[in-house]
Amino acid sequence: MAAFASRFPRLAQLGDHALFFLKVGTFVHVFNSYVAEVTMCMGPSMLPTFNMLGDFVLIDKVSMRVAPPELGDVVVATSLTSPDRIVCKRITGQPGDLVCVDPALPLAEREYFRVPRGHVWLSGDNMSNSTDSRNYGPVPLALVRGKVVARLWPEPKWILNGIEQAKLERAAQAVAASDVSSGTAAV
């Protein structure tokens, strides 16, 4: 091998570069497949959580191997209607939950569905403009690719579980209301 490198130094250097890029490519592939991934979420279904024109988000894939996603988590999943696409939705029903198929309907017309074992019910935050489980039914957990943990661009921020976010907002409102009623609110 040393004789080859001494006779053809440029070819040996090219081989070293090719090996380096092969290692980097392999690392990137394994990292994206099993650890985390950056992808773009676009469309109106997740307004106001994400912008309609597209946000770059960080998807955690490790936590999916440790524990199943929780109610309120934003996840990406393989689309049931177009398997070559992914969808970004919020989990609104866990296995065994009884979910309202379309809460926008009048009370007398509402239908309820029990989420089967091994599936989740996915909904867009903008329910008036979202194709989700109301259209294609429960989604197998095997098609959920990961949990969205952060928006990277524009306006970077952590993406909290929707239920936990609502609890934090209610607690903040309660504190603000108690400060106002006691006269200790900052002006």
N, C-alpha and C positions, 0 to 999 in steps of 0.2 A: 504494500500500500504506500509506503514511504517513497519507493522508487517511482510509482505512478504520480504521486504528488510533486516530486521533483521534476519529472519530465513534462507534466501538464499542470502547472500551478493554477492557471485560470479555470480549468475544468474542475480541479479539486476544490477551489474556492466556490465555484458555482454549486457543487455538490453539498458543501457545508451550508451555504445559504438555503438551498432547497430543504435540507434536513431541519434547519432552524424554523423555516416557515411551516413545515409539516408538523413540528412539535407545537408551535403557537396555534395553528389551526385545530389540532387535536385538543389542546387545552380549552380553546374557546368553545368548541363543540360540546365537550363534556360539561363545562361550566354552564352553558346555556341549556343543556338538556336536563341537568340534575340539580343545579344549585340556584341560579337566578338568571333572569333574562330581562332585557329592556325591549319593550315593544311599544307600538303606537296604538292608542285607543281613540277612535274617531266615530262621529255620528251623534245624533241627538238623544239617543236612549239613556245616556248617563248624565244628562244635564241636571242639576248644576254642579255635580261632583267633578265632571270632566268637561272640557270645551268641545264644542261640536266639530271644530276644524282639526282637532287632534292634539292629544297630549302624549308625551313620552312617559311611560310608567315603568316602575321596577316590579317585577313579578318574583316572589319568593316561592321556590319549588321544594325547598327542604322541609318546611313546616308541614306540607301536605303528606310527607312520608312519616312524620312523627305523630300527627293527630289530624282528624278530619277537619275541614273548614267549619267555622261556626256561623250561626245565624247572624246576619248583618255584615259578614265579610264581603268585600268586593273581590271577585275572582275572574279569571279568564278560563274559557272552556272551548272545546271544539264544537262548532255549530252543528246541531242536529240536521238542519236543512241544507247546509253547504259544508260538508266535512273538510274542505280545503281552507275554510276561514275559521277565525276564532272570534268569540264574542266576549265582551266585558260586561258583567252583570253583578247584581248583589244577591246574596243568598237570602231568600225570604221564607224558605221552608226546608226543614230537615226531615230525614226519614221518620215516618210515623206522624208528622204534623198534619193537621187538617188546615188547608189553605183555601182562601177565597180565590176562585179563579179570576174574577174581575171585580175588584172592589168599587169600580166606577159605576157599575150597574145599580139600578134601584134595588132596595133591600129584598123585595119580593122576587126579583129575577136572578139573584145571585146563586151561583153554583159553588159547591165545596168539593175539594178533592183531597184524599189522603195520600201523602207522598210515600211511595213504596220504599222498602229497605234498599239501601245502596244507591239512592237517588237524592237529588236536591231540587228545590224549586227556585228558579232564577227569575229576577225581575229587574228591569231598568229603573233607575231613579226617576226618570221622566216617563211615567206610566202612560201618558197620553200619546207618546210617540216612541214606543218601544216594541220590538218583536222579541218576545221572551217565552217563558214557560206557559203563559196564557195561550200562546199560539202553537207551541210544539210539545207541551207537556213536561213532565219531570226529566231532569238530565242525569244520566248515570254518573256517579262519582268518578268513575274511570276516565270520563271525558273532561273533568276539571283539571286544568294544567297547572294552576298555581294561584296564589293569593296576591292581589295587588297591595303592596305595602307603601308605595310612595309615588307621587307625581314628580318627575325629574325636571320637566320643562313643558310649558312655561310655568312660572310661579311655583317653585319646588315646595312640596309640603308632604307630610306623612298622611297616609290614608287610613283613618281609624275605622274600626268596626262601626257600622251605622247605629247600632243599638247603644254602644258605649259612648259614641259622639252625642247622641240625644240625651243620655244621662248626664254627661258633662255640661251640656248647654242648659239643661233644667237646673242643675245645681248652681251654675253661675247666675242664672236668672233669680233663683231663690236668694242667693247671697246679696245680689244687687237690690232686690226688693226689700230685704231686711235692713240693708244699709239706708235705703231711702226712708223707710218707716221709722227708723230710729234716729234719723237726722245726721248720720255719719257719712253720707255720700260725699265724695270729692266733687268739687265744682270745677 
